[in-house]
Every structure is written in structure tokens, then in C-alpha cells.
Amino acid sequence: MLSAPFVSSITVLALAAMSLAFARRAPAGMKLPMQWSLKGVPTWSAPRGIALSFTPLLAAFTLMPFSLASLWVEPDERLTFRLVLAFVSLVYLAVHALHLHLLRRWLRTQTKT
């Protein structure tokens, strides 16, 4: 079975790879939306580097301590830690993929105008 720190590391690396792949599409110096209203209008933006590194950094700062803590619990409790960690990792990946998808759609509207 995979260790919790390994799963956390893979998750953070996957999030960073997703951001790096997207960074090639976004022009340097551009501000990217970080949040949208229910009508689909961006409510606030951040510089490209911050926008693309926010989720991988947030994941690193939340998943890593949690996964390291799993090494010091009783063996019968490690499964619970791993299941929660797997769920949270999948949520991070799904939310980041959604954010990048929305950014792609937003970028297409910016290039048309």
C-alpha cells in the first residue's frame, strides 16, 4: 500500500504539472480570475504566477503535515488517514482541473475581443 507522504507528494506534483502545462497558454504578466460569480463573471483576479501556484501550494501546506502525522498513529488508524488523504487529494485535483477549465474558457473570450 502506498504511504501517505508518497500520495501527498504525487498529488502536489500533479497539481504543479497541471499549472505548468496551463502556464504555456496564459500570456506572461496577465492577471487570471481566481473566483467567478454564479453568472460566470470573474469577481477577482491575481497575477498569473499566484493564480497558478495557489492550489499546489495550498495542497502542500495542508496535505503534507496531515500525511506525516499518519506515520505516528497506531497501525489500525493508518487506513483511516489514507482514505481521508486519498479523498482530499482527489478533491484538490478535481477542483484545480475545474479552475483551469474555467480559465481556458475565460482566455478564449479574452482573445476574441
TORKOL-4160 file (C-alpha; in steps of 0.2 Angstrom, whole numbers, padded with zeros to 4 digits, m for minus):
113
<pt num="1" X="0000" Y="0000" Z="0000"/>
<pt num="2" X="0006" Y="0017" Z="m0004"/>
<pt num="3" X="0012" Y="0028" Z="0010"/>
<pt num="4" X="0003" Y="0044" Z="0015"/>
<pt num="5" X="0018" Y="0056" Z="0011"/>
<pt num="6" X="0020" Y="0047" Z="m0006"/>
<pt num="7" X="0002" Y="0051" Z="m0010"/>
<pt num="8" X="0003" Y="0069" Z="m0004"/>
<pt num="9" X="0019" Y="0071" Z="m0014"/>
<pt num="10" X="0011" Y="0064" Z="m0030"/>
<pt num="11" X="m0004" Y="0075" Z="m0028"/>
<pt num="12" X="0006" Y="0091" Z="m0026"/>
<pt num="13" X="0017" Y="0086" Z="m0041"/>
<pt num="14" X="0002" Y="0083" Z="m0052"/>
<pt num="15" X="m0006" Y="0099" Z="m0047"/>
<pt num="16" X="0010" Y="0108" Z="m0051"/>
<pt num="17" X="0012" Y="0099" Z="m0068"/>
<pt num="18" X="m0006" Y="0104" Z="m0072"/>
<pt num="19" X="m0002" Y="0123" Z="m0068"/>
<pt num="20" X="0014" Y="0122" Z="m0078"/>
<pt num="21" X="0005" Y="0115" Z="m0093"/>
<pt num="22" X="m0008" Y="0129" Z="m0092"/>
<pt num="23" X="0005" Y="0142" Z="m0090"/>
<pt num="24" X="0011" Y="0140" Z="m0108"/>
<pt num="25" X="m0007" Y="0146" Z="m0113"/>
<pt num="26" X="m0008" Y="0161" Z="m0102"/>
<pt num="27" X="0002" Y="0176" Z="m0108"/>
<pt num="28" X="0015" Y="0182" Z="m0095"/>
<pt num="29" X="0010" Y="0197" Z="m0085"/>
<pt num="30" X="m0008" Y="0193" Z="m0087"/>
<pt num="31" X="m0020" Y="0193" Z="m0072"/>
<pt num="32" X="m0031" Y="0177" Z="m0071"/>
<pt num="33" X="m0048" Y="0176" Z="m0062"/>
<pt num="34" X="m0047" Y="0167" Z="m0046"/>
<pt num="35" X="m0066" Y="0167" Z="m0042"/>
<pt num="36" X="m0082" Y="0168" Z="m0053"/>
<pt num="37" X="m0099" Y="0174" Z="m0048"/>
<pt num="38" X="m0114" Y="0162" Z="m0051"/>
<pt num="39" X="m0117" Y="0171" Z="m0068"/>
<pt num="40" X="m0100" Y="0166" Z="m0074"/>
<pt num="41" X="m0092" Y="0184" Z="m0072"/>
<pt num="42" X="m0074" Y="0185" Z="m0063"/>
<pt num="43" X="m0076" Y="0193" Z="m0046"/>
<pt num="44" X="m0057" Y="0195" Z="m0043"/>
<pt num="45" X="m0041" Y="0191" Z="m0051"/>
<pt num="46" X="m0022" Y="0188" Z="m0047"/>
<pt num="47" X="m0006" Y="0189" Z="m0056"/>
<pt num="48" X="m0003" Y="0173" Z="m0067"/>
<pt num="49" X="0010" Y="0166" Z="m0055"/>
<pt num="50" X="0000" Y="0167" Z="m0040"/>
<pt num="51" X="m0016" Y="0161" Z="m0048"/>
<pt num="52" X="m0007" Y="0145" Z="m0055"/>
<pt num="53" X="0003" Y="0141" Z="m0039"/>
<pt num="54" X="m0011" Y="0144" Z="m0026"/>
<pt num="55" X="m0019" Y="0127" Z="m0027"/>
<pt num="56" X="m0002" Y="0117" Z="m0027"/>
<pt num="57" X="0005" Y="0127" Z="m0013"/>
<pt num="58" X="m0012" Y="0126" Z="m0003"/>
<pt num="59" X="m0011" Y="0107" Z="m0006"/>
<pt num="60" X="0007" Y="0106" Z="0000"/>
<pt num="61" X="0004" Y="0115" Z="0016"/>
<pt num="62" X="m0012" Y="0105" Z="0020"/>
<pt num="63" X="m0008" Y="0088" Z="0014"/>
<pt num="64" X="0010" Y="0086" Z="0019"/>
<pt num="65" X="0008" Y="0089" Z="0038"/>
<pt num="66" X="m0008" Y="0078" Z="0038"/>
<pt num="67" X="0001" Y="0064" Z="0029"/>
<pt num="68" X="0017" Y="0065" Z="0040"/>
<pt num="69" X="0005" Y="0064" Z="0056"/>
<pt num="70" X="m0001" Y="0047" Z="0049"/>
<pt num="71" X="0016" Y="0040" Z="0052"/>
<pt num="72" X="0014" Y="0042" Z="0071"/>
<pt num="73" X="m0003" Y="0035" Z="0073"/>
<pt num="74" X="m0007" Y="0017" Z="0078"/>
<pt num="75" X="m0007" Y="0005" Z="0063"/>
<pt num="76" X="m0025" Y="0001" Z="0063"/>
<pt num="77" X="m0029" Y="0020" Z="0062"/>
<pt num="78" X="m0017" Y="0022" Z="0047"/>
<pt num="79" X="m0031" Y="0016" Z="0035"/>
<pt num="80" X="m0042" Y="0030" Z="0040"/>
<pt num="81" X="m0029" Y="0043" Z="0037"/>
<pt num="82" X="m0025" Y="0035" Z="0020"/>
<pt num="83" X="m0043" Y="0035" Z="0015"/>
<pt num="84" X="m0046" Y="0053" Z="0020"/>
<pt num="85" X="m0030" Y="0058" Z="0012"/>
<pt num="86" X="m0035" Y="0050" Z="m0004"/>
<pt num="87" X="m0052" Y="0058" Z="m0004"/>
<pt num="88" X="m0045" Y="0076" Z="m0001"/>
<pt num="89" X="m0031" Y="0073" Z="m0014"/>
<pt num="90" X="m0045" Y="0069" Z="m0027"/>
<pt num="91" X="m0055" Y="0084" Z="m0022"/>
<pt num="92" X="m0039" Y="0095" Z="m0024"/>
<pt num="93" X="m0036" Y="0088" Z="m0042"/>
<pt num="94" X="m0054" Y="0090" Z="m0047"/>
<pt num="95" X="m0056" Y="0107" Z="m0041"/>
<pt num="96" X="m0039" Y="0113" Z="m0049"/>
<pt num="97" X="m0045" Y="0104" Z="m0065"/>
<pt num="98" X="m0061" Y="0114" Z="m0064"/>
<pt num="99" X="m0052" Y="0130" Z="m0061"/>
<pt num="100" X="m0040" Y="0128" Z="m0076"/>
<pt num="101" X="m0055" Y="0123" Z="m0087"/>
<pt num="102" X="m0064" Y="0139" Z="m0082"/>
<pt num="103" X="m0048" Y="0149" Z="m0085"/>
<pt num="104" X="m0046" Y="0141" Z="m0103"/>
<pt num="105" X="m0064" Y="0146" Z="m0107"/>
<pt num="106" X="m0061" Y="0164" Z="m0100"/>
<pt num="107" X="m0045" Y="0165" Z="m0110"/>
<pt num="108" X="m0054" Y="0161" Z="m0126"/>
<pt num="109" X="m0066" Y="0175" Z="m0123"/>
<pt num="110" X="m0052" Y="0187" Z="m0120"/>
<pt num="111" X="m0043" Y="0183" Z="m0136"/>
<pt num="112" X="m0059" Y="0186" Z="m0146"/>
<pt num="113" X="m0061" Y="0204" Z="m0140"/>
